[in-house]
Amino acid sequence: MFNDIGPLELVTIIVLAVLVFGPDKLPKVIQDVMRTIRKIREFSESAKQDIRSELGPEFKDFEFEDLNPKTFLRKQLDNDELGLKEIRNGFDLKKEMAEVTDAVHGRDGSSSSSSSSSSSSSGGRVDMTKKPETPGDDERPPFDADAT
């Protein structure tokens, strides 16, 4: 709970507590705070047990930390009952991007195979910084007076 409090902050809190409550009342205040924290923990544990009993026996191993999306995803990816690792490993992003690029440029399937062979000679990489070649770069697009 207090993992990120350093020694200097702890000393500062103790000095402030002594100054605010005084050395006479400080032990009573610490006991009251500890009693309150203990009651909150007991209330939390009883609420967890009530929720588990209401959910039924199939949720007896349910952990409330699983409600955190990161923890849930990490646990599901480690479990891998759905075969997510196989799907993730079978997806080739470079190939998909090359196909999308070919489709955008209007190349047909035969030229995409030749471009994929040329891209395989360059290590399977598609140069996304290169400006696409368009026929008639010197032609200006038609002027539309209504659009301006």
Buried (B, 14 or more C-beta within 10 A) or exposed (E): EEEEEEEEEEEEEEEEBEEEBEEEEBEEEEEEEEEEEEEEEEEEEEEEEEEBEEEEEEEEEBEEEEEEEEEEEEEEEEEEEEEEEEEEEEEEEBEEBBBEBBEEEEBEEEEBEEBBEEBEEEEEEBEEEEEEEEEEEEEEEEEEEEEE
